[in-house]
Amino acid sequence: MSRTSTPPPTDAAAPVADSALTHGLKQRHLSMIALGGVIGAGLFVGSGAGIAASGPSIVVAYGISGLLVMFVMRMLGEMSAANPASGSFSVHAERAIGPWAGFTAGWAFWVLLCVAVGLEGIGAAQIVTGWLPGTPEWAWVALFMLVFLGTNLAAVKNFGEFEFWFAALKVIAITLFLVLGVLAILGVLPGTDSPGGSNLTGEGGFLPNGSNGFIIGLLASVFAYGGLETVTIAAAESENPVAGVAMAVRTAMWRIAVFYVGSMAVVVTLVPWDDPKVAEVGPFYAALDHLGISGAAEIMNVVILVALLSAMNANIYGASRMACSLVARGQGPKRLGTVTSGVPRRAVLVSSAFGFLCVLLSYWRPDDVFPWLLNMIGAVILVVWIFIAVSQLVLRRRLEREAPDRLVVRMWLFPGLSVVALLAMAGIFLLMLRQPDTRDQLLATGALTGVLIAVGLVRQRRAARGPRV
């Protein structure tokens, strides 16, 4: 097999998957998707375990992982602004490395999103059954799946409107939380006294559980950022894809700093890290309860529910567009790529199938389905990030030679920071091997990636041989 026998798609051929799609997303949709996309369920749900393990040093953990995500988004933004495509990094990987890489990155991400839809549906159903005890969890999962299946089968502008308002609610909620928290830390919020730095240095100090606890918190923070990539997929169906991607990427730094690092800093400053409420009911609830906000638990449950439903909607969208792009490039069954009225409806149906399977799973195995699904997708997002980094290293050189005017967004200090990002990802894999919980996830990811690479290479070799005569 040789690279010359199966040349990567040209720039003109790359966006084939987008040709039948509409440009129904307005700039306000894309702006809010970019803004709200960084506020995921991982921030509200997963951060409690990270704080319980790392203590106040979780702020540093989120800062380090946030820096890595900024590098990844900058690299992805550089390629997506130069070549907008609904296949996003899968298209870039195919052009840079070869068809097998586009196949692996695209279908791995598709599996990740499809499984995540089920996870989010189950999480949302658990919240609602807490409000309405006695109602079956599986029925709520089914209801949520039907709603968002309908949303994504309709015109893309409907998806955009749903995400616009979901994102707006998340942004408003986290902004109010940050404002109240900062006022309380300064001692100017009525009825509260400033905690000073007592919670940052007391109860075992800034690093109470040593380096091992910090590593657990670091790994938890890395996977909380998953989902930011969807904005580059959505950009292909927006009014101005290049400007949309450029804006989303350029504002990623302050969004990560404010929403993730800022909220963690507020929580660990206000509340002792070892407060049982932080891990049991969530850090945001613990902070609001500490401030004497009545109904704190229900307020946070509403916000988390919105975050989960938003993620379900966005992941069905992202999975269907990725599948459509793969099929258009000959990387999947042709029937899956049919586009009707600007919507890849068959891809939407297939991408939603696993979510409906989770209806049955939550009926048969309600107690252990959630961790089983979590282990199934493991560290897939890291595999995708590695493909992004390698692709950017290759395509940047090519663009500088052939079309420098298309470098609207540029990776900082290229190639140095791109290499640093790759080394950091390798380091995260090694850290995952050290922890029993994440080791299982890594093994599951390795198995999935290995299968996809093997299938991709076989398909590429067959394509290189050409049709039989």
C-alpha positions in Angstrom: 0.0 0.0 0.0 1.4 3.4 -0.9 0.2 6.9 -0.3 0.6 7.7 -4.0 -1.8 5.0 -5.1 -4.6 6.5 -3.1 -4.1 10.2 -3.0 -6.0 12.2 -0.4 -8.9 14.2 -1.6 -8.2 17.6 -3.2 -9.5 20.8 -1.7 -12.2 20.9 -4.3 -13.3 17.4 -3.6 -13.2 17.5 0.2 -16.5 19.3 0.9 -18.6 16.9 -1.2 -20.6 15.9 1.8 -21.8 19.5 2.3 -23.1 20.0 -1.3 -26.6 18.7 -0.5 -26.8 20.2 2.9 -28.4 23.6 3.4 -26.8 26.6 5.1 -29.7 27.1 7.5 -27.7 28.0 10.6 -27.5 31.7 11.2 -24.5 33.4 12.8 -26.3 33.8 16.1 -27.0 30.1 16.2 -23.3 29.3 15.6 -22.2 31.9 18.1 -24.4 30.5 20.8 -23.5 26.9 20.0 -19.8 27.9 20.3 -20.5 29.7 23.6 -22.8 27.1 25.2 -20.9 24.1 23.8 -18.2 24.6 26.3 -20.7 24.3 29.2 -21.4 20.6 29.1 -22.8 18.1 31.6 -19.2 17.1 32.4 -18.7 20.4 34.1 -21.8 20.1 36.3 -21.7 16.4 36.9 -18.2 15.1 36.6 -16.3 17.9 38.4 -17.4 16.8 41.9 -15.4 13.6 41.7 -12.4 15.6 40.5 -12.6 18.0 43.4 -13.0 15.1 45.9 -9.8 13.6 44.5 -7.7 16.7 43.9 -8.9 19.2 46.4 -8.3 22.9 45.6 -5.6 21.8 43.0 -8.5 21.0 40.7 -8.2 24.6 39.5 -4.7 23.8 38.2 -5.9 20.5 36.7 -8.7 22.3 34.8 -6.2 25.0 33.7 -3.7 22.4 32.3 -6.3 20.4 30.5 -8.0 23.6 29.3 -4.7 24.7 27.8 -4.5 21.4 25.9 -8.0 21.8 24.6 -7.2 25.4 23.5 -4.3 24.0 21.4 -6.6 21.3 19.9 -9.3 23.8 19.1 -6.8 26.2 17.5 -5.4 23.4 15.4 -8.8 22.2 14.3 -9.9 25.8 13.7 -6.9 26.4 11.4 -7.9 23.5 9.2 -11.7 24.0 9.4 -11.4 27.7 8.5 -9.2 26.8 5.5 -11.5 24.0 4.5 -15.0 24.0 6.1 -16.6 20.6 5.9 -19.3 18.8 7.9 -16.8 15.9 8.3 -14.5 18.3 10.1 -11.4 16.5 11.4 -12.3 13.3 9.6 -11.9 15.2 6.3 -8.7 16.8 7.4 -7.3 13.4 8.5 -8.1 11.9 5.2 -6.4 14.7 3.3 -3.3 14.7 5.6 -2.7 11.1 6.4 -4.9 8.9 4.1 -8.3 7.4 3.8 -7.8 5.0 6.6 -7.2 7.9 9.0 -10.3 9.7 7.9 -12.3 6.5 8.3 -10.9 5.8 11.8 -11.3 9.3 13.2 -14.8 9.8 11.7 -16.3 6.5 12.8 -14.7 6.6 16.2 -16.2 10.0 16.8 -19.5 8.7 15.5 -19.5 5.9 18.0 -18.5 8.3 20.8 -21.5 10.6 20.0 -24.0 7.8 19.6 -23.1 6.3 22.9 -23.0 9.7 24.6 -26.6 10.3 23.4 -27.6 7.2 25.4 -25.6 8.3 28.5 -27.1 11.7 28.4 -30.6 10.4 28.0 -30.2 8.1 31.0 -28.7 11.0 33.1 -31.6 13.3 32.1 -34.2 10.6 32.9 -32.7 10.0 36.4 -33.2 13.7 37.2 -36.9 13.6 36.0 -37.6 10.4 37.9 -36.3 12.1 41.0 -39.0 14.8 40.5 -41.6 12.2 39.6 -40.9 9.1 41.6 -42.6 6.0 40.4 -42.3 6.9 36.7 -40.2 4.5 34.7 -36.7 5.8 33.7 -36.8 4.0 30.3 -40.0 5.9 29.4 -38.3 9.3 29.9 -35.3 8.1 27.8 -37.7 7.2 25.0 -39.5 10.5 25.2 -36.3 12.5 25.0 -35.0 10.4 22.1 -38.3 11.0 20.2 -38.2 14.7 20.8 -34.6 15.2 19.5 -35.1 12.7 16.7 -37.9 14.9 15.5 -35.8 18.0 15.9 -33.0 16.6 13.9 -35.2 15.1 11.2 -36.6 18.6 10.5 -34.7 21.5 8.9 -31.3 22.3 10.4 -32.6 25.7 11.5 -34.8 23.8 14.1 -31.7 22.2 15.5 -30.1 25.7 15.6 -33.0 27.2 17.5 -33.1 24.5 20.1 -29.4 24.7 20.7 -29.6 28.6 20.7 -32.0 28.6 23.6 -30.4 25.6 25.4 -27.0 27.3 25.2 -28.5 30.7 26.3 -30.0 29.1 29.5 -26.6 27.4 30.3 -24.7 30.6 29.8 -27.1 32.6 31.9 -27.0 30.0 34.7 -23.2 29.7 34.9 -22.8 33.5 34.6 -25.2 34.1 37.6 -23.4 31.4 39.5 -20.0 33.1 38.9 -21.3 36.6 39.8 -22.9 35.3 43.1 -19.7 33.4 43.9 -17.3 36.3 43.3 -19.5 38.6 45.3 -19.5 36.1 48.2 -15.7 35.7 48.0 -15.3 39.5 48.2 -17.6 39.6 51.2 -20.1 41.9 49.6 -23.0 39.5 49.1 -25.6 40.1 51.8 -25.7 37.5 54.5 -22.3 36.0 53.7 -18.8 36.5 55.0 -15.7 36.3 52.8 -14.0 32.9 53.3 -10.6 34.3 52.3 -8.1 31.6 51.5 -9.0 29.2 54.3 -10.6 26.6 52.0 -7.6 26.7 49.6 -5.0 26.1 52.3 -6.8 24.3 55.1 -8.0 20.7 55.3 -4.8 19.2 54.0 -3.6 22.1 52.0 -3.8 22.9 48.3 -2.8 19.3 47.3 -4.4 17.2 50.0 -4.2 13.8 48.3 -0.8 14.3 46.8 0.2 13.8 43.2 -2.1 10.7 42.7 -5.2 12.7 43.7 -4.1 15.5 41.3 -3.7 13.0 38.5 -7.3 11.7 39.0 -8.6 15.2 39.0 -6.6 16.0 35.8 -8.0 13.0 34.0 -11.6 13.9 35.0 -11.0 17.5 33.8 -9.7 16.3 30.4 -12.9 14.4 29.5 -15.1 17.2 30.7 -14.2 19.2 27.7 -15.4 16.8 25.1 -17.9 18.2 22.6 -16.3 21.4 21.6 -15.5 19.9 18.2 -19.2 20.0 17.2 -19.0 23.7 16.4 -16.7 23.0 13.4 -19.2 20.4 12.1 -22.1 22.9 12.4 -20.0 25.7 10.8 -20.3 23.9 7.4 -24.1 24.5 7.5 -23.9 28.1 8.6 -24.2 31.3 6.5 -20.5 32.1 6.7 -18.5 29.0 7.7 -15.0 30.6 7.7 -16.0 33.5 9.8 -18.0 31.3 12.2 -15.1 28.9 12.8 -12.6 31.7 13.2 -14.7 33.4 15.8 -15.5 30.2 17.8 -11.8 29.3 17.9 -10.5 32.8 18.8 -13.0 33.1 21.7 -12.3 29.5 23.0 -9.6 30.7 25.4 -11.7 33.1 27.5 -14.7 30.7 27.4 -12.6 27.9 28.9 -10.9 30.2 31.4 -14.1 31.8 32.6 -16.6 28.9 32.6 -14.4 26.0 33.6 -11.4 27.3 35.5 -13.3 30.2 36.9 -16.2 28.1 38.2 -13.8 25.6 39.8 -11.9 28.4 41.5 -15.2 29.8 42.9 -16.4 26.4 44.2 -13.1 25.4 46.0 -12.8 29.0 47.5 -16.3 29.0 48.9 -16.7 25.4 50.0 -14.3 23.0 51.7 -13.1 20.5 49.2 -14.0 17.5 51.5 -17.6 18.6 52.1 -19.6 15.4 51.3 -22.1 17.4 49.3 -19.4 18.2 46.7 -19.1 14.6 45.6 -22.6 13.4 46.4 -24.8 16.1 45.0 -22.4 18.2 43.0 -20.0 21.1 43.6 -22.4 23.8 42.2 -25.2 22.6 44.5 -22.8 22.6 47.4 -21.7 26.2 46.6 -25.3 27.5 46.2 -26.3 25.7 49.4 -23.4 27.3 51.3 -24.6 30.7 50.1 -28.0 30.0 51.5 -29.7 30.0 48.2 -33.1 28.3 48.8 -34.0 25.5 46.4 -30.3 25.1 45.4 -30.7 21.4 44.6 -33.6 22.0 42.3 -32.0 25.0 40.6 -28.9 22.9 39.7 -31.0 19.9 38.6 -32.8 22.1 36.1 -29.5 23.5 34.8 -28.0 20.0 34.6 -31.1 18.7 32.8 -30.8 21.5 30.3 -27.1 20.7 29.8 -27.9 17.0 29.2 -30.7 17.7 26.8 -28.6 20.2 24.9 -25.8 17.6 24.6 -28.3 15.0 23.3 -29.5 17.3 20.6 -26.0 18.4 19.6 -24.6 14.8 19.6 -27.4 13.4 17.3 -26.7 16.3 15.0 -23.0 15.9 15.0 -23.2 12.1 14.6 -25.5 12.3 11.6 -23.4 14.9 9.8 -20.2 13.0 10.4 -21.9 9.8 9.0 -23.2 11.7 6.0 -19.7 13.1 5.3 -18.1 9.7 5.6 -20.6 8.1 3.2 -20.1 10.9 0.7 -16.4 10.2 0.7 -16.9 6.5 0.1 -16.2 5.5 3.7 -19.6 4.0 4.5 -22.8 2.5 3.1 -24.2 4.7 0.4 -27.8 4.4 1.5 -26.9 6.2 4.7 -25.9 9.3 2.8 -29.2 10.2 1.3 -30.1 13.8 1.9 -33.7 14.9 1.8 -34.6 18.6 2.0 -31.1 19.4 3.2 -31.2 16.9 6.0 -29.4 13.5 6.1 -32.5 11.8 7.5 -31.3 8.2 7.3 -28.1 9.2 9.0 -30.1 10.9 11.7 -32.2 7.7 12.2 -29.2 5.4 12.4 -27.3 7.8 14.7 -30.3 7.8 17.0 -30.6 4.0 17.1 -28.2 3.5 20.0 -30.1 6.0 22.1 -33.2 4.0 21.6 -31.3 0.8 22.5 -30.5 2.5 25.8 -34.2 2.6 26.4 -34.1 -1.2 26.6 -30.8 -1.2 28.5 -32.2 1.1 31.1 -35.2 -1.2 31.4 -33.2 -4.4 31.7 -30.1 -3.1 33.6 -31.0 0.2 35.3 -28.3 -0.1 38.0 -25.1 -0.7 36.0 -25.8 0.5 32.4 -24.3 4.0 33.0 -20.8 2.9 34.0 -20.8 0.1 31.3 -21.6 2.7 28.6 -18.9 5.1 30.0 -16.3 2.4 29.8 -17.4 1.6 26.3 -16.4 5.0 24.9 -13.4 5.3 27.1 -10.8 7.7 25.8 -12.1 8.0 22.2 -11.9 11.8 22.3 -8.1 11.6 22.9 -7.8 9.4 19.7 -9.7 12.1 17.8 -7.4 14.8 19.2 -4.3 12.9 18.1 -5.6 12.7 14.6 -6.4 16.5 14.7 -2.8 17.3 15.8 -1.1 15.0 13.3 -3.3 16.3 10.5 -2.6 19.9 11.4 1.2 19.3 11.3 0.9 17.9 7.8 -1.7 20.3 6.3 -0.1 23.5 7.7 3.0 22.9 5.6 0.9 22.1 2.6 -1.2 25.2 3.0 1.8 27.4 3.5 3.1 26.2 0.1 -0.1 26.0 -1.9 -2.7 28.5 -0.4 -1.3 30.7 2.3 -4.2 33.1 1.9 -6.5 30.4 3.4 -4.7 30.4 6.7 -7.3 32.7 8.3 -6.6 31.1 11.7 -3.1 30.0 12.6 -1.9 27.7 15.3 0.4 29.6 17.8 4.1 29.0 17.6 3.8 26.3 15.0 5.1 23.6 15.0 6.3 23.7 18.6 2.9 23.9 20.4 1.4 21.3 18.0 4.2 18.9 19.1 3.7 19.8 22.7 0.0 19.0 22.4 0.8 15.6 20.9 3.2 14.8 23.7 0.6 15.9 26.3 -1.9 13.5 24.8 0.6 10.6 25.0 1.2 11.6 28.6 -2.5 11.4 29.4 -2.6 7.9 27.9 0.2 6.9 30.3 -1.6 8.4 33.3 -4.7 6.5 32.3 -2.8 3.2 32.4 -1.8 4.0 36.1 -5.4 4.3 37.3 -7.6 1.1 37.5 -10.8 2.9 36.6 -9.4 4.7 33.5 -7.3 1.7 32.5 -10.5 -0.2 31.5 -11.7 2.7 29.5 -8.3 2.9 27.7 -8.4 -0.8 26.8 -11.9 -0.4 25.4 -10.8 2.6 23.3 -7.7 0.7 22.1 -9.9 -2.2 21.0 -12.3 0.0 19.1 -9.5 2.0 17.5 -7.7 -1.1 16.5 -10.7 -2.5 14.7 -11.4 0.7 12.9 -7.8 1.1 11.8 -7.8 -2.5 10.5 -11.1 -2.0 8.5 -9.9 1.4 7.2 -6.6 -0.1 5.9 -8.4 -3.0 4.2 -10.8 -0.6 2.5 -7.9 1.7 1.4 -6.0 -1.3 0.0 -9.1 -2.5 -1.9 -9.7 1.0 -3.3 -6.0 1.2 -4.4 -6.4 -2.0 -6.4 -9.4 -0.6 -8.2 -12.5 -2.4 -9.4 -12.1 -6.0 -10.5 -12.4 -6.8 -14.2 
